[in-house]
Amino acid sequence: MLEDVYLVDFLRTPFTRFSRKDPQKDPFYNIRPEELAGLVINKLIEKNGINPSEIDELITGCALQVGEQWAFGGRHEIFAAKLPYTIPTMAVDRQCASSLTSVAIGAMEISSGMADIVIAGGVEKMSRTPMFDNPHIEINTKFLTDPKYAEYDLTTGYVMGLTAEKLAEEANISREEMDRWSLRSHQLAWKAIQEGYFKEEILPIEVEMDDKKFKLDIDQSVRQDTSLEKLAQLPPAFKPNGKITAGNSAPLNSGSSYVLLMSKNALKKYGLTPMAKIRSYGFAGVPPAVMGKGPVPASKKALEKAKLSVKDIDLWEINEAFAVVVLYAIRELGLDAESVNRRGGAIAIGHPLGATGARIVGTLARQLILDGKDYGVATLCVGGGQGGAIVLEKV
């Protein structure tokens, strides 16, 4: 008999923004990733009155665990947060689904009875640990040159923008459709900011830039002044005459997100009220060259495990790595677009790779409560050809 797993709380940093040309413009540029993580972790512990010595596991996801993001098996987060060394840790890499996987692993530990309290999430600081032109990342060039690996099409698969181009071509999704979805993302995220929605999930962070100290308490990528006309003027970002632009893709960001998971026994002990119950999770593999297909089979697998159907799901958080990913999932799963990313998505909010999974799970749990809905799915595509999904039920 598996134990119920409860999502008790969720917290994250604001997500910053910068360009490849000016990574030093990242407000978090001079803050170590484990320090960003530690601030969120400590606040979660303090906010819920948890005795740190009773935490059974701390799990941190990160997509690019090289350079300053080398996590020493997740121990750096313990040290940065000045937590007891008795807390076991791990660092997880499933690329964009790293922190979604952290949450799933935490859920497994609690459901099996092996843990009562788990903090799971992730961090990514893409300004100092970039995806491209990173000397600390070495691919196997045989995958690109040896014909026996041709079926994986990694010439496309290693470049996320090209995978989005291929998906748009295969699915016959137009540039205008993608730009319209991107505009919607900014409009909904800006509306949510105006209504104070994100204040409940964002931990303000003190930063210093250009010899000035200030408190960052809002996501930096949301553009309240964009328009369809402005988006239409942007050039293709990945290939001539392409459809994928900087406007219909997620920007470059840094940030950290974590959730607090508990068993029923831990809930009773601490007298806390959970936000949601984790019903199931699912991961699936797809062709690397169209990795954006991943949310579809992953969601189907997770729903099957939960004994639910697409029609049972009230809210969807589908990560907007690219607008085409969300549009494809809406079409293939037969979703009502109004049930998807109702307070904006990563095109506006940001997509710091290892932090995104926990963000979409946490914000989904909040929206189930605020909108009075019963079931939700948080899902994302994964570089290399995967998808991940978690099904939540409002308690």
TAMOHU-V327035 format. One record per backbone hydrogen bond with DSSP energy under -1.0 kcal/mol. NH is the residue of the N-H (numbers start at 1). CO is the residue of the C=O. If there is no record, write none. Layout:
NH,CO  NH,CO
This chain:
3,111  6,262  7,276  8,260  11,258  12,201  13,256  16,254  18,252  25,22  26,23  29,26  31,28  36,32  37,33  38,34  39,35  40,36  41,37  42,38  43,39  44,40  45,41  46,42  47,43  48,44  50,45  54,51  55,52  56,117  58,88  59,119  60,90  61,121  62,92  66,64  69,66  70,67  75,72  76,71  79,75  80,76  81,77  82,79  83,78  87,84  90,58  92,60  97,94  98,95  101,97  102,98  103,99  104,100  105,101  106,102  107,103  108,104  109,105  110,106  111,107  112,108  113,110  114,109  115,109  118,261  119,57  120,259  121,59  122,257  123,61  124,255  126,253  129,125  137,134  143,140  144,141  145,141  146,142  149,146  150,147  152,149  153,150  157,153  158,154  159,156  163,159  164,160  165,161  166,162  167,163  168,164  169,165  170,166  171,167  173,168  178,174  179,175  180,176  181,177  182,178  183,179  184,180  185,181  186,182  187,183  188,184  189,185  190,186  191,187  192,188  193,189  194,190  195,191  196,193  197,192  200,197  201,198  202,198  203,12  205,216  207,214  209,212  212,209  214,207  216,205  220,15  231,227  232,228  234,231  237,244  242,239  250,321  255,124  257,122  258,11  259,120  260,9  261,118  262,6  263,116  267,263  268,264  269,265  270,266  271,267  272,267  275,7  276,7  277,393  278,5  279,391  280,391  282,389  284,387  286,385  290,287  291,288  293,290  294,291  296,293  298,294  299,295  300,296  301,297  302,298  303,299  304,300  305,301  306,302  307,304  308,303  312,309  313,310  314,375  315,375  316,339  317,377  319,379  321,319  323,248  325,322  327,323  328,324  329,325  330,326  331,327  332,328  333,329  335,330  339,336  340,337  341,316  344,341  348,345  349,345  350,346  353,351  355,352  356,352  359,355  360,356  361,357  362,358  363,359  364,360  365,361  366,362  367,363  368,364  369,365  370,366  371,367  373,368  376,392  377,315  378,390  379,317  380,388  382,386  385,382  386,382  387,284  388,380  389,282  390,378  391,280  392,376  393,277  394,374
